Amino acid sequence: ANLLHNSALIAYAFEHTRSGIGVFWLPSYHDMGLIGGVLQPLYMGRPNILMSPMSFLQRPYRWLSAITRYSGMARGGITSGGPNFAYDLCVEKITPEQRETLDLSKWAVAFNGAEPVRAETLDRFVEAFEPCGFRPEAFYPCFGLAEATLIVSGGYAKQVPVVRNFEAAMLAGGQVADGQPDDEGVRALVGCGSTLPDQQIVIADPRRMTRSAGDEVGEIWVRGPSVAQGYWCQPEATEATFGAFLTDSGEGPFLRTGDLGFTKDGELFVTGRLKDLIIIHGLNHYPQDIELTVQQSHPRLRADSGAVFTVRADGRQQLVVVHEIERRKQGNLAPVFSAA
């Protein structure tokens, strides 16, 4: 029942038709690859092209080349996508000469999910591949997780993604305040659409287990026919994750996603992971923001190849940064450490 309901939600949200096709490199053991890449075409009765994840990772050009190659089959458009890093990888690795061979005009739904969706990634991809026929409105940011089968929220397939600016310091403190694009300390967030039919999304205070106010960041809770019954043979973990109730209203049970976010004008914005939140000197920091700042600090640092975490030393929390450098570039690393 979960699979059938979520397959119907995906078809509704992506506005799928039988005349379209899919092109997927996502691994079939991942919920996005299994539900979206294998079960959705079976549910719709439409073709889907599957390729090895390693084929994409070794040469990202192969992904967009496959979309080009099978465009002739897609009278109703092509659905294809992946996590945010996949779009960054295409911008970095596909050469101008290779771009000249691409036709992305039939790419109707370029979904982006499973990790934070970054506004700068969308902008860079459009700048690089709009000459190949890619349309900005094809981008489809969405939110989901395996415990809810796959998709939870999404917008309209032919609508440009919603990008709003908020004050970063306020977000770190759990408050939502609008910001202007040119102001310092502003964080651009990409909306992940709205609640889909039969589903309910609630923003809750993870400690008090109450519904958060409209201007507060909280944990994203979900309930609906797509939410699974629990973890296999793990009753305690099932109760903790799938059995949440709002103490102020008694509503429930809800699935606790572990993701932090808020809704604004009906749009869901995801700010980070509850368990990943880094607290230093009493201030909250999202690790994804620190990782992005580090990788942008020096050209020798590889994109999407770092991690930050904390360790306890001398009774204090210390921040640790681990990041790969470009292997082909040798020389003194002092400028890299100074920049980061």
Phi and psi in degrees as GROMACS dihedral restraints (atoms count N, CA, C in turn):
[ dihedral_restraints ]
;  ai    aj    ak    al  type     phi  dphi    fc
    3     4     5     6     1   -58.7    20    10
    4     5     6     7     1   -46.6    20    10
    6     7     8     9     1   -63.8    20    10
    7     8     9    10     1   -43.6    20    10
    9    10    11    12     1   -66.3    20    10
   10    11    12    13     1   -42.3    20    10
   12    13    14    15     1   -65.2    20    10
   13    14    15    16     1   -44.6    20    10
   15    16    17    18     1   -70.8    20    10
   16    17    18    19     1   -32.8    20    10
   18    19    20    21     1   -61.9    20    10
   19    20    21    22     1   -38.9    20    10
   21    22    23    24     1   -66.8    20    10
   22    23    24    25     1   -38.6    20    10
   24    25    26    27     1   -63.4    20    10
   25    26    27    28     1   -42.7    20    10
   27    28    29    30     1   -62.9    20    10
   28    29    30    31     1   -45.5    20    10
   30    31    32    33     1   -60.5    20    10
   31    32    33    34     1   -39.5    20    10
   33    34    35    36     1   -68.4    20    10
   34    35    36    37     1   -49.1    20    10
   36    37    38    39     1   -67.7    20    10
   37    38    39    40     1   -43.1    20    10
   39    40    41    42     1   -82.3    20    10
   40    41    42    43     1    -5.4    20    10
   42    43    44    45     1    56.0    20    10
   43    44    45    46     1    48.0    20    10
   45    46    47    48     1   -71.9    20    10
   46    47    48    49     1   148.3    20    10
   48    49    50    51     1  -130.4    20    10
   49    50    51    52     1   162.8    20    10
   51    52    53    54     1   -68.9    20    10
   52    53    54    55     1   -17.8    20    10
   54    55    56    57     1   -85.8    20    10
   55    56    57    58     1    -2.9    20    10
   57    58    59    60     1   -94.1    20    10
   58    59    60    61     1   175.0    20    10
   60    61    62    63     1  -138.9    20    10
   61    62    63    64     1   170.2    20    10
   63    64    65    66     1  -121.2    20    10
   64    65    66    67     1   153.8    20    10
   66    67    68    69     1  -131.2    20    10
   67    68    69    70     1   114.9    20    10
   69    70    71    72     1  -128.2    20    10
   70    71    72    73     1   131.2    20    10
   72    73    74    75     1  -110.9    20    10
   73    74    75    76     1    -6.0    20    10
   75    76    77    78     1   -64.0    20    10
   76    77    78    79     1   139.7    20    10
   78    79    80    81     1   -62.8    20    10
   79    80    81    82     1   140.9    20    10
   81    82    83    84     1   -75.9    20    10
   82    83    84    85     1    -7.9    20    10
   84    85    86    87     1   -87.3    20    10
   85    86    87    88     1    -3.6    20    10
   87    88    89    90     1   -95.9    20    10
   88    89    90    91     1   143.6    20    10
   90    91    92    93     1   -58.2    20    10
   91    92    93    94     1   -37.0    20    10
   93    94    95    96     1   -67.2    20    10
   94    95    96    97     1   -38.2    20    10
   96    97    98    99     1   -75.4    20    10
   97    98    99   100     1   -38.2    20    10
   99   100   101   102     1   -73.8    20    10
  100   101   102   103     1   -55.6    20    10
  102   103   104   105     1   -71.8    20    10
  103   104   105   106     1   -45.4    20    10
  105   106   107   108     1   -79.1    20    10
  106   107   108   109     1   -38.2    20    10
  108   109   110   111     1   -92.5    20    10
  109   110   111   112     1   -23.3    20    10
  111   112   113   114     1  -113.1    20    10
  112   113   114   115     1   -51.0    20    10
  114   115   116   117     1   -78.5    20    10
  115   116   117   118     1   -35.1    20    10
  117   118   119   120     1   -61.5    20    10
  118   119   120   121     1   -46.2    20    10
  120   121   122   123     1   -64.1    20    10
  121   122   123   124     1   -34.0    20    10
  123   124   125   126     1   -65.5    20    10
  124   125   126   127     1   -41.9    20    10
  126   127   128   129     1   -62.9    20    10
  127   128   129   130     1   -42.0    20    10
  129   130   131   132     1   -83.8    20    10
  130   131   132   133     1   -21.4    20    10
  132   133   134   135     1    72.1    20    10
  133   134   135   136     1    45.2    20    10
  135   136   137   138     1  -135.1    20    10
  136   137   138   139     1   158.5    20    10
  138   139   140   141     1   -72.5    20    10
  139   140   141   142     1   155.9    20    10
  141   142   143   144     1  -144.8    20    10
  142   143   144   145     1   129.7    20    10
  144   145   146   147     1   -92.7    20    10
  145   146   147   148     1   124.2    20    10
  147   148   149   150     1  -110.6    20    10
  148   149   150   151     1   135.9    20    10
  150   151   152   153     1  -133.1    20    10
  151   152   153   154     1   159.8    20    10
  153   154   155   156     1   -67.8    20    10
  154   155   156   157     1   138.3    20    10
  156   157   158   159     1   -57.0    20    10
  157   158   159   160     1   -37.7    20    10
  159   160   161   162     1   -65.3    20    10
  160   161   162   163     1   -33.0    20    10
  162   163   164   165     1   -60.9    20    10
  163   164   165   166     1   -40.1    20    10
  165   166   167   168     1   -70.1    20    10
  166   167   168   169     1   -48.0    20    10
  168   169   170   171     1   -63.0    20    10
  169   170   171   172     1   -37.2    20    10
  171   172   173   174     1   -70.0    20    10
  172   173   174   175     1   -40.9    20    10
  174   175   176   177     1  -143.0    20    10
  175   176   177   178     1    92.5    20    10
  177   178   179   180     1   -54.6    20    10
  178   179   180   181     1   -25.0    20    10
  180   181   182   183     1   -56.4    20    10
  181   182   183   184     1   -31.8    20    10
  183   184   185   186     1   -60.6    20    10
  184   185   186   187     1   -34.5    20    10
  186   187   188   189     1   -64.1    20    10
  187   188   189   190     1   -55.0    20    10
  189   190   191   192     1   -70.0    20    10
  190   191   192   193     1   -27.9    20    10
  192   193   194   195     1   -66.6    20    10
  193   194   195   196     1   -37.7    20    10
  195   196   197   198     1   -65.7    20    10
  196   197   198   199     1   -40.4    20    10
  198   199   200   201     1   -59.8    20    10
  199   200   201   202     1   -42.2    20    10
  201   202   203   204     1   -63.1    20    10
  202   203   204   205     1   -45.7    20    10
  204   205   206   207     1   -62.3    20    10
  205   206   207   208     1   -38.9    20    10
  207   208   209   210     1   -98.9    20    10
  208   209   210   211     1    13.0    20    10
  210   211   212   213     1   -60.8    20    10
  211   212   213   214     1   -31.5    20    10
  213   214   215   216     1   -65.1    20    10
  214   215   216   217     1   -22.4    20    10
  216   217   218   219     1   -84.4    20    10
  217   218   219   220     1   -13.0    20    10
  219   220   221   222     1  -102.1    20    10
  220   221   222   223     1    73.8    20    10
  222   223   224   225     1   -64.4    20    10
  223   224   225   226     1   -31.5    20    10
  225   226   227   228     1   -98.7    20    10
  226   227   228   229     1    11.2    20    10
  228   229   230   231     1    95.8    20    10
  229   230   231   232     1   164.9    20    10
  231   232   233   234     1  -110.1    20    10
  232   233   234   235     1   136.8    20    10
  234   235   236   237     1  -107.5    20    10
  235   236   237   238     1   126.9    20    10
  237   238   239   240     1  -161.6    20    10
  238   239   240   241     1   155.0    20    10
  240   241   242   243     1   174.3    20    10
  241   242   243   244     1  -162.4    20    10
  243   244   245   246     1   170.3    20    10
  244   245   246   247     1  -171.6    20    10
  246   247   248   249     1   -65.8    20    10
  247   248   249   250     1   165.1    20    10
  249   250   251   252     1   -55.2    20    10
  250   251   252   253     1   -37.4    20    10
  252   253   254   255     1   -61.5    20    10
  253   254   255   256     1   -28.4    20    10
  255   256   257   258     1   -63.8    20    10
  256   257   258   259     1   -38.3    20    10
  258   259   260   261     1   -71.2    20    10
  259   260   261   262     1   -38.5    20    10
  261   262   263   264     1   -61.8    20    10
  262   263   264   265     1   -41.3    20    10
  264   265   266   267     1   -62.6    20    10
  265   266   267   268     1   -38.4    20    10
  267   268   269   270     1   -63.8    20    10
  268   269   270   271     1   -43.1    20    10
  270   271   272   273     1   -62.8    20    10
  271   272   273   274     1   -39.6    20    10
  273   274   275   276     1   -78.1    20    10
  274   275   276   277     1   -35.0    20    10
  276   277   278   279     1  -103.7    20    10
  277   278   279   280     1   -21.4    20    10
  279   280   281   282     1   -86.6    20    10
  280   281   282   283     1   123.1    20    10
  282   283   284   285     1   -78.7    20    10
  283   284   285   286     1   160.2    20    10
  285   286   287   288     1   -57.3    20    10
  286   287   288   289     1   -35.7    20    10
  288   289   290   291     1   -65.8    20    10
  289   290   291   292     1   -39.5    20    10
  291   292   293   294     1   -68.8    20    10
  292   293   294   295     1   -36.0    20    10
  294   295   296   297     1   -60.8    20    10
  295   296   297   298     1   -31.7    20    10
  297   298   299   300     1   -65.5    20    10
  298   299   300   301     1   -17.7    20    10
  300   301   302   303     1   -92.6    20    10
  301   302   303   304     1    -2.8    20    10
  303   304   305   306     1   -96.1    20    10
  304   305   306   307     1   142.6    20    10
  306   307   308   309     1  -127.5    20    10
  307   308   309   310     1   104.2    20    10
  309   310   311   312     1  -107.1    20    10
  310   311   312   313     1    19.1    20    10
  312   313   314   315     1   -69.2    20    10
  313   314   315   316     1   -21.6    20    10
  315   316   317   318     1   -93.0    20    10
  316   317   318   319     1     1.5    20    10
  318   319   320   321     1   -75.3    20    10
  319   320   321   322     1   103.3    20    10
  321   322   323   324     1   -92.0    20    10
  322   323   324   325     1   -37.0    20    10
  324   325   326   327     1  -131.0    20    10
  325   326   327   328     1   107.2    20    10
  327   328   329   330     1  -105.0    20    10
  328   329   330   331     1    82.5    20    10
  330   331   332   333     1   -71.9    20    10
  331   332   333   334     1   149.4    20    10
  333   334   335   336     1  -139.0    20    10
  334   335   336   337     1   115.0    20    10
  336   337   338   339     1  -161.5    20    10
  337   338   339   340     1  -172.2    20    10
  339   340   341   342     1    79.9    20    10
  340   341   342   343     1   -15.0    20    10
  342   343   344   345     1  -153.2    20    10
  343   344   345   346     1   168.8    20    10
  345   346   347   348     1   -53.7    20    10
  346   347   348   349     1   131.8    20    10
  348   349   350   351     1   -89.9    20    10
  349   350   351   352     1   122.8    20    10
  351   352   353   354     1  -106.2    20    10
  352   353   354   355     1   132.9    20    10
  354   355   356   357     1   -61.1    20    10
  355   356   357   358     1   -38.1    20    10
  357   358   359   360     1   -66.7    20    10
  358   359   360   361     1   -29.9    20    10
  360   361   362   363     1   -66.0    20    10
  361   362   363   364     1   -45.1    20    10
  363   364   365   366     1   -59.8    20    10
  364   365   366   367     1   -44.7    20    10
  366   367   368   369     1   -63.2    20    10
  367   368   369   370     1   -44.3    20    10
  369   370   371   372     1   -65.2    20    10
  370   371   372   373     1   -39.7    20    10
  372   373   374   375     1   -67.1    20    10
  373   374   375   376     1   -43.3    20    10
  375   376   377   378     1   -62.2    20    10
  376   377   378   379     1   -43.7    20    10
  378   379   380   381     1   -60.6    20    10
  379   380   381   382     1   -38.7    20    10
  381   382   383   384     1   -77.5    20    10
  382   383   384   385     1   -36.2    20    10
  384   385   386   387     1  -117.8    20    10
  385   386   387   388     1     1.2    20    10
  387   388   389   390     1   -60.7    20    10
  388   389   390   391     1   -37.2    20    10
  390   391   392   393     1   -61.9    20    10
  391   392   393   394     1   -17.5    20    10
  393   394   395   396     1   -91.0    20    10
  394   395   396   397     1     5.0    20    10
  396   397   398   399     1   100.2    20    10
  397   398   399   400     1    -0.5    20    10
  399   400   401   402     1   -70.7    20    10
  400   401   402   403     1   136.1    20    10
  402   403   404   405     1  -107.5    20    10
  403   404   405   406     1   134.5    20    10
  405   406   407   408     1   -54.9    20    10
  406   407   408   409     1   -34.3    20    10
  408   409   410   411     1   -72.4    20    10
  409   410   411   412     1    -8.3    20    10
  411   412   413   414     1   -71.6    20    10
  412   413   414   415     1   -25.8    20    10
  414   415   416   417     1   -60.8    20    10
  415   416   417   418     1   133.9    20    10
  417   418   419   420     1  -133.6    20    10
  418   419   420   421     1    85.5    20    10
  420   421   422   423     1   -67.7    20    10
  421   422   423   424     1   137.6    20    10
  423   424   425   426     1  -148.7    20    10
  424   425   426   427     1   167.2    20    10
  426   427   428   429     1  -129.0    20    10
  427   428   429   430     1   138.1    20    10
  429   430   431   432     1  -170.2    20    10
  430   431   432   433     1   178.7    20    10
  432   433   434   435     1  -165.4    20    10
  433   434   435   436     1   158.9    20    10
  435   436   437   438     1   -62.8    20    10
  436   437   438   439     1   -33.9    20    10
  438   439   440   441     1   -63.8    20    10
  439   440   441   442     1   -19.9    20    10
  441   442   443   444     1  -107.5    20    10
  442   443   444   445     1    26.8    20    10
  444   445   446   447     1    74.4    20    10
  445   446   447   448     1   -62.6    20    10
  447   448   449   450     1  -160.7    20    10
  448   449   450   451     1   -90.4    20    10
  450   451   452   453     1   -76.3    20    10
  451   452   453   454     1   142.2    20    10
  453   454   455   456     1  -117.9    20    10
  454   455   456   457     1   -45.1    20    10
  456   457   458   459     1  -139.7    20    10
  457   458   459   460     1   155.2    20    10
  459   460   461   462     1  -172.6    20    10
  460   461   462   463     1   163.3    20    10
  462   463   464   465     1  -100.0    20    10
  463   464   465   466     1  -141.7    20    10
  465   466   467   468     1  -103.3    20    10
  466   467   468   469     1   139.6    20    10
  468   469   470   471     1   -63.4    20    10
  469   470   471   472     1   -27.2    20    10
  471   472   473   474     1  -109.7    20    10
  472   473   474   475     1    28.3    20    10
  474   475   476   477     1  -116.7    20    10
  475   476   477   478     1   137.9    20    10
  477   478   479   480     1   -63.6    20    10
  478   479   480   481     1   138.7    20    10
  480   481   482   483     1   -55.3    20    10
  481   482   483   484     1   146.1    20    10
  483   484   485   486     1   -85.6    20    10
  484   485   486   487     1   121.6    20    10
  486   487   488   489     1  -122.5    20    10
  487   488   489   490     1   122.5    20    10
  489   490   491   492     1  -123.9    20    10
  490   491   492   493     1   152.4    20    10
  492   493   494   495     1  -106.9    20    10
  493   494   495   496     1   134.9    20    10
  495   496   497   498     1  -135.4    20    10
  496   497   498   499     1   155.1    20    10
  498   499   500   501     1   -71.8    20    10
  499   500   501   502     1   119.1    20    10
  501   502   503   504     1   -62.9    20    10
  502   503   504   505     1   -40.8    20    10
  504   505   506   507     1   -63.9    20    10
  505   506   507   508     1   -37.9    20    10
  507   508   509   510     1   -67.8    20    10
  508   509   510   511     1   -41.1    20    10
  510   511   512   513     1   -60.8    20    10
  511   512   513   514     1   -42.2    20    10
  513   514   515   516     1   -61.7    20    10
  514   515   516   517     1   -28.3    20    10
  516   517   518   519     1   -90.5    20    10
  517   518   519   520     1     4.8    20    10
  519   520   521   522     1    87.2    20    10
  520   521   522   523     1    12.3    20    10
  522   523   524   525     1  -115.9    20    10
  523   524   525   526     1   152.3    20    10
  525   526   527   528     1  -110.7    20    10
  526   527   528   529     1   120.3    20    10
  528   529   530   531     1  -139.6    20    10
  529   530   531   532     1   130.0    20    10
  531   532   533   534     1   -63.6    20    10
  532   533   534   535     1   147.6    20    10
  534   535   536   537     1  -132.3    20    10
  535   536   537   538     1   166.0    20    10
  537   538   539   540     1   -98.7    20    10
  538   539   540   541     1   142.6    20    10
  540   541   542   543     1   -53.6    20    10
  541   542   543   544     1   -34.7    20    10
  543   544   545   546     1   -89.3    20    10
  544   545   546   547     1    -3.7    20    10
  546   547   548   549     1   -77.0    20    10
  547   548   549   550     1   151.6    20    10
  549   550   551   552     1   -74.2    20    10
  550   551   552   553     1   151.1    20    10
  552   553   554   555     1    70.5    20    10
  553   554   555   556     1    28.9    20    10
  555   556   557   558     1  -107.4    20    10
  556   557   558   559     1   139.1    20    10
  558   559   560   561     1  -115.3    20    10
  559   560   561   562     1   123.6    20    10
  561   562   563   564     1   -86.3    20    10
  562   563   564   565     1   125.2    20    10
  564   565   566   567     1  -116.1    20    10
  565   566   567   568     1   139.7    20    10
  567   568   569   570     1   -96.1    20    10
  568   569   570   571     1   127.2    20    10
  570   571   572   573     1   -69.8    20    10
  571   572   573   574     1   145.2    20    10
  573   574   575   576     1  -106.9    20    10
  574   575   576   577     1    28.9    20    10
  576   577   578   579     1    82.0    20    10
  577   578   579   580     1  -165.3    20    10
  579   580   581   582     1  -120.9    20    10
  580   581   582   583     1   175.9    20    10
  582   583   584   585     1   -61.4    20    10
  583   584   585   586     1   137.4    20    10
  585   586   587   588     1   -94.0    20    10
  586   587   588   589     1   164.4    20    10
  588   589   590   591     1   -52.7    20    10
  589   590   591   592     1   140.9    20    10
  591   592   593   594     1    73.9    20    10
  592   593   594   595     1    -7.1    20    10
  594   595   596   597     1  -101.1    20    10
  595   596   597   598     1   158.0    20    10
  597   598   599   600     1  -132.7    20    10
  598   599   600   601     1   130.5    20    10
  600   601   602   603     1  -114.2    20    10
  601   602   603   604     1   130.1    20    10
  603   604   605   606     1  -126.7    20    10
  604   605   606   607     1   138.0    20    10
  606   607   608   609     1   -97.7    20    10
  607   608   609   610     1   119.3    20    10
  609   610   611   612     1  -123.8    20    10
  610   611   612   613     1   149.4    20    10
  612   613   614   615     1   -72.9    20    10
  613   614   615   616     1   116.5    20    10
  615   616   617   618     1   -68.3    20    10
  616   617   618   619     1   -17.3    20    10
  618   619   620   621     1   -93.7    20    10
  619   620   621   622     1   -48.0    20    10
  621   622   623   624     1   -84.2    20    10
  622   623   624   625     1   -14.9    20    10
  624   625   626   627     1    61.2    20    10
  625   626   627   628     1    36.1    20    10
  627   628   629   630     1  -116.7    20    10
  628   629   630   631     1   161.1    20    10
  630   631   632   633     1   -68.3    20    10
  631   632   633   634     1   131.2    20    10
  633   634   635   636     1   -77.0    20    10
  634   635   636   637     1   154.3    20    10
  636   637   638   639     1   -70.0    20    10
  637   638   639   640     1   164.3    20    10
  639   640   641   642     1   -63.7    20    10
  640   641   642   643     1   -22.7    20    10
  642   643   644   645     1  -104.9    20    10
  643   644   645   646     1    24.3    20    10
  645   646   647   648     1  -121.2    20    10
  646   647   648   649     1   145.5    20    10
  648   649   650   651     1   -84.1    20    10
  649   650   651   652     1   136.2    20    10
  651   652   653   654     1  -148.1    20    10
  652   653   654   655     1  -175.7    20    10
  654   655   656   657     1   -81.5    20    10
  655   656   657   658     1   141.2    20    10
  657   658   659   660     1   -84.2    20    10
  658   659   660   661     1   118.5    20    10
  660   661   662   663     1  -111.1    20    10
  661   662   663   664     1   146.1    20    10
  663   664   665   666     1  -136.4    20    10
  664   665   666   667     1   143.7    20    10
  666   667   668   669     1  -145.7    20    10
  667   668   669   670     1   152.6    20    10
  669   670   671   672     1   156.9    20    10
  670   671   672   673     1   176.7    20    10
  672   673   674   675     1   -65.8    20    10
  673   674   675   676     1   -15.2    20    10
  675   676   677   678     1   -86.0    20    10
  676   677   678   679     1   -14.4    20    10
  678   679   680   681     1   -73.8    20    10
  679   680   681   682     1   129.5    20    10
  681   682   683   684     1   -67.1    20    10
  682   683   684   685     1   168.7    20    10
  684   685   686   687     1   -82.2    20    10
  685   686   687   688     1   -18.7    20    10
  687   688   689   690     1   153.2    20    10
  688   689   690   691     1  -171.1    20    10
  690   691   692   693     1   -92.7    20    10
  691   692   693   694     1   143.0    20    10
  693   694   695   696     1   -64.1    20    10
  694   695   696   697     1   117.1    20    10
  696   697   698   699     1    58.2    20    10
  697   698   699   700     1    32.7    20    10
  699   700   701   702     1  -131.7    20    10
  700   701   702   703     1    73.5    20    10
  702   703   704   705     1   -61.9    20    10
  703   704   705   706     1   -37.7    20    10
  705   706   707   708     1   -68.8    20    10
  706   707   708   709     1   -45.4    20    10
  708   709   710   711     1   -64.8    20    10
  709   710   711   712     1   -36.3    20    10
  711   712   713   714     1   -63.0    20    10
  712   713   714   715     1   -46.0    20    10
  714   715   716   717     1   -62.8    20    10
  715   716   717   718     1   -41.4    20    10
  717   718   719   720     1   -68.7    20    10
  718   719   720   721     1   -35.2    20    10
  720   721   722   723     1   -94.9    20    10
  721   722   723   724     1   -39.1    20    10
  723   724   725   726     1  -103.2    20    10
  724   725   726   727     1    -4.1    20    10
  726   727   728   729     1  -115.3    20    10
  727   728   729   730     1    35.1    20    10
  729   730   731   732     1   -82.0    20    10
  730   731   732   733     1   139.2    20    10
  732   733   734   735     1  -125.3    20    10
  733   734   735   736     1   144.7    20    10
  735   736   737   738     1   -76.5    20    10
  736   737   738   739     1   120.3    20    10
  738   739   740   741     1   -71.0    20    10
  739   740   741   742     1   -22.3    20    10
  741   742   743   744     1   -84.2    20    10
  742   743   744   745     1   -20.3    20    10
  744   745   746   747     1  -127.7    20    10
  745   746   747   748     1   -16.5    20    10
  747   748   749   750     1    81.8    20    10
  748   749   750   751     1     1.7    20    10
  750   751   752   753     1   -67.6    20    10
  751   752   753   754     1   147.0    20    10
  753   754   755   756     1   154.5    20    10
  754   755   756   757     1  -174.0    20    10
  756   757   758   759     1   -77.4    20    10
  757   758   759   760     1   152.1    20    10
  759   760   761   762     1  -116.9    20    10
  760   761   762   763     1   155.0    20    10
  762   763   764   765     1   -86.3    20    10
  763   764   765   766     1   123.1    20    10
  765   766   767   768     1   -86.4    20    10
  766   767   768   769     1   112.4    20    10
  768   769   770   771     1   -77.4    20    10
  769   770   771   772     1   -23.0    20    10
  771   772   773   774     1    81.8    20    10
  772   773   774   775     1    -1.9    20    10
  774   775   776   777     1   -96.7    20    10
  775   776   777   778     1   144.9    20    10
  777   778   779   780     1  -101.3    20    10
  778   779   780   781     1   146.0    20    10
  780   781   782   783     1   178.7    20    10
  781   782   783   784     1  -166.4    20    10
  783   784   785   786     1  -160.2    20    10
  784   785   786   787     1   166.9    20    10
  786   787   788   789     1  -113.7    20    10
  787   788   789   790     1   142.2    20    10
  789   790   791   792     1  -139.9    20    10
  790   791   792   793     1   118.3    20    10
  792   793   794   795     1    53.4    20    10
  793   794   795   796     1    39.5    20    10
  795   796   797   798     1    83.5    20    10
  796   797   798   799     1    -4.8    20    10
  798   799   800   801     1   -99.3    20    10
  799   800   801   802     1   135.8    20    10
  801   802   803   804     1   -88.7    20    10
  802   803   804   805     1   127.8    20    10
  804   805   806   807     1  -117.8    20    10
  805   806   807   808     1   126.4    20    10
  807   808   809   810     1  -100.2    20    10
  808   809   810   811     1   128.4    20    10
  810   811   812   813     1  -104.7    20    10
  811   812   813   814     1   -21.5    20    10
  813   814   815   816     1   164.0    20    10
  814   815   816   817     1  -171.7    20    10
  816   817   818   819     1  -103.4    20    10
  817   818   819   820     1   137.0    20    10
  819   820   821   822     1   -60.4    20    10
  820   821   822   823     1   -45.5    20    10
  822   823   824   825     1   -75.2    20    10
  823   824   825   826     1   -20.2    20    10
  825   826   827   828     1   -87.4    20    10
  826   827   828   829     1   -11.4    20    10
  828   829   830   831     1   -57.9    20    10
  829   830   831   832     1   128.7    20    10
  831   832   833   834     1  -101.4    20    10
  832   833   834   835     1   126.8    20    10
  834   835   836   837     1  -114.9    20    10
  835   836   837   838     1   114.9    20    10
  837   838   839   840     1  -129.3    20    10
  838   839   840   841     1   127.8    20    10
  840   841   842   843     1    54.7    20    10
  841   842   843   844     1    34.0    20    10
  843   844   845   846     1    80.7    20    10
  844   845   846   847     1     1.9    20    10
  846   847   848   849     1  -107.5    20    10
  847   848   849   850     1   140.6    20    10
  849   850   851   852     1   -85.7    20    10
  850   851   852   853     1   137.7    20    10
  852   853   854   855     1  -135.6    20    10
  853   854   855   856     1   135.7    20    10
  855   856   857   858     1   -86.5    20    10
  856   857   858   859     1   124.3    20    10
  858   859   860   861     1   -58.7    20    10
  859   860   861   862     1   -32.6    20    10
  861   862   863   864     1   -62.1    20    10
  862   863   864   865     1   -34.9    20    10
  864   865   866   867     1   -68.9    20    10
  865   866   867   868     1   -41.5    20    10
  867   868   869   870     1   -66.2    20    10
  868   869   870   871     1   -42.8    20    10
  870   871   872   873     1   -60.1    20    10
  871   872   873   874     1   -41.2    20    10
  873   874   875   876     1   -66.6    20    10
  874   875   876   877     1   -41.8    20    10
  876   877   878   879     1   -61.0    20    10
  877   878   879   880     1   -42.7    20    10
  879   880   881   882     1   -64.0    20    10
  880   881   882   883     1   -49.3    20    10
  882   883   884   885     1   -66.4    20    10
  883   884   885   886     1   -23.3    20    10
  885   886   887   888     1   -88.4    20    10
  886   887   888   889     1    -2.7    20    10
  888   889   890   891     1   -80.6    20    10
  889   890   891   892     1   -21.4    20    10
  891   892   893   894     1  -154.6    20    10
  892   893   894   895     1   139.6    20    10
  894   895   896   897     1   -65.6    20    10
  895   896   897   898     1   -17.8    20    10
  897   898   899   900     1   -81.1    20    10
  898   899   900   901     1    -9.4    20    10
  900   901   902   903     1   -86.8    20    10
  901   902   903   904     1   125.9    20    10
  903   904   905   906     1   -73.1    20    10
  904   905   906   907     1   140.1    20    10
  906   907   908   909     1   -66.7    20    10
  907   908   909   910     1   140.0    20    10
  909   910   911   912     1    55.0    20    10
  910   911   912   913     1    35.6    20    10
  912   913   914   915     1  -130.2    20    10
  913   914   915   916     1    34.5    20    10
  915   916   917   918     1  -139.0    20    10
  916   917   918   919     1   168.4    20    10
  918   919   920   921     1  -150.1    20    10
  919   920   921   922     1   148.4    20    10
  921   922   923   924     1  -125.9    20    10
  922   923   924   925     1   146.9    20    10
  924   925   926   927     1  -159.7    20    10
  925   926   927   928     1   176.0    20    10
  927   928   929   930     1  -119.1    20    10
  928   929   930   931     1   151.2    20    10
  930   931   932   933     1  -130.4    20    10
  931   932   933   934     1   155.7    20    10
  933   934   935   936     1   -97.9    20    10
  934   935   936   937     1   121.6    20    10
  936   937   938   939     1  -138.3    20    10
  937   938   939   940     1   130.6    20    10
  939   940   941   942     1    54.7    20    10
  940   941   942   943     1    35.6    20    10
  942   943   944   945     1    77.6    20    10
  943   944   945   946     1     8.8    20    10
  945   946   947   948     1  -128.9    20    10
  946   947   948   949     1   153.6    20    10
  948   949   950   951     1   -79.5    20    10
  949   950   951   952     1   125.5    20    10
  951   952   953   954     1  -115.4    20    10
  952   953   954   955     1   135.7    20    10
  954   955   956   957     1   -82.5    20    10
  955   956   957   958     1   134.2    20    10
  957   958   959   960     1  -120.1    20    10
  958   959   960   961     1   132.4    20    10
  960   961   962   963     1  -117.2    20    10
  961   962   963   964     1   127.2    20    10
  963   964   965   966     1  -120.6    20    10
  964   965   966   967     1   127.4    20    10
  966   967   968   969     1  -149.7    20    10
  967   968   969   970     1   139.9    20    10
  969   970   971   972     1   -79.4    20    10
  970   971   972   973     1   148.7    20    10
  972   973   974   975     1  -110.2    20    10
  973   974   975   976     1   161.9    20    10
  975   976   977   978     1   -64.1    20    10
  976   977   978   979     1   126.1    20    10
  978   979   980   981     1   -69.0    20    10
  979   980   981   982     1   -28.7    20    10
  981   982   983   984     1   -81.2    20    10
  982   983   984   985     1    -6.4    20    10
  984   985   986   987     1  -109.2    20    10
  985   986   987   988     1   119.8    20    10
  987   988   989   990     1  -106.3    20    10
  988   989   990   991     1   173.5    20    10
  990   991   992   993     1   125.5    20    10
  991   992   993   994     1  -170.7    20    10
  993   994   995   996     1   -67.8    20    10
  994   995   996   997     1   129.3    20    10
  996   997   998   999     1   -92.0    20    10
  997   998   999  1000     1    -4.1    20    10
  999  1000  1001  1002     1   -55.9    20    10
 1000  1001  1002  1003     1   -43.5    20    10
 1002  1003  1004  1005     1   -62.2    20    10
 1003  1004  1005  1006     1   -31.0    20    10
 1005  1006  1007  1008     1   -67.1    20    10
 1006  1007  1008  1009     1   -47.2    20    10
 1008  1009  1010  1011     1   -64.3    20    10
 1009  1010  1011  1012     1   -38.3    20    10
 1011  1012  1013  1014     1   -65.1    20    10
 1012  1013  1014  1015     1   -40.5    20    10
 1014  1015  1016  1017     1   -68.6    20    10
 1015  1016  1017  1018     1   -41.7    20    10
